[in-house]
Amino acid sequence: MGLCLDSAGAIQRYLTTQSSWFRSHGSPTVAALTRIGSASTNHIYRVLLDRPLPTTLYKAELRSVIFKHAADKVPLTPHIDFHQERQQYEAAALREISRLLKSWSIADSIKLPILFDEDKANSVILMEDVGAEFGATPGHITVALTSFIKGPPPGADVGGLADRIGFILGSFLWELHSLGRPKVQQEASTPRDMKTTFAGHAEARRVCAETTYGAYLGMIESFGVHLSPEQRSAIQETVDSERRDLLSSKDTLVMGDFW
């Protein structure tokens, strides 16, 4: 088990004393740390730097990065173990799918956050900040979805943009789910069995099965539904069957808070 990085103080100490990525970029001072979200699955912070950092990955300079730490238990459901190794699959997906995305028809319209660094020992990744204020990708304007819905820019074709966004996201999901198909793997520039790679994430399937089916009968009965012994037995048999199918599947969950 690595460090416990669940507070701003612990994260600042980690960045300034243990992060090889920070050292390789001249050990910048952390100007501010801001928690993002409710930390339901991971501990996520925006790290604002005291000075812009030059990088070969952008034409612009970095003003901030996203810090993400996978704790050994999910904060939202601490009674369910979800090992820190889960983050390695997310980092692998960010690297591999970013590579494959370049050959997709929607490559000019969608991108994944850049993975700057992965510290497997401490379950930490540093990634691109695509927040509305801090996104640094040249030629792109980042708008938070909630802000756009509440107050779209004057004259914006909201309906047309919604259609376009839906088409792009739908195409991305189609390409993503098609990666497990043999034909797609053979045509990829570097053929790899993506499904087999991520099938190794058995922990995700166990957690998914536990959260979906573990308390199924109890939840039904908690709402006052009375089940006869025969009904209970029939439901339990179905639940057990679905649970077995999920655990033996090669499909898996890869946690990603920003994509």
HUMO-V789078 format. One line per field, one symbol per residue. ss: DSSP state (a for helix, b for strand, c for the rest). psi: psi as a letter, one per 40 degrees, with the letter a starting at -180 (. if undefined). burial: 1 if it has 16 or more other ideal C-beta (glycine too) atoms within 10 Angstrom, else 0. Layout:
ss: ???
psi: ???
burial: ???
This chain:
ss: cccccccaaaaaaaaaaccaaaaacccccbbbbbbcccccccbbbbbbbbbbbccccccccbbbbbbbbcccbcaaacccbccccaaaaaaaaaaaaaaaacccccccccccccbbbbbaaacbbbbbccccccccccccccccaaaaaacccccccaaaaaaaaaaaaaaaaaaaaacccaaaaaaccccccaaaaaaccaaaaaaaaaaaaccaaaaaaaccccccaaaaaaaaaaaaaaaaaaaaccccccccccc
psi: haihgeiddddddddedehddddefegihhdihhhhaefddihhihhhieiihiieeidiiheiihhhhhieihddgeehhgidedddddddddddddddddeidedeeiiihhhdihgddefhihihhfiddehehheihhhhddddddgiihehgddddddddddddddddddddedehdddddeidghigddddeeefdddddddddddedfddddddeeehhhidddddddddddddddddddeieiihhhhee.
burial: 0110100100110110011001001001010010010010111111111000000000000111111111100100000001010111111111011001100101000011111111100111111111100111100000000001000000000000000000000001001100110000100000000110110010111111110010011000000000000000000000100010000000010111001
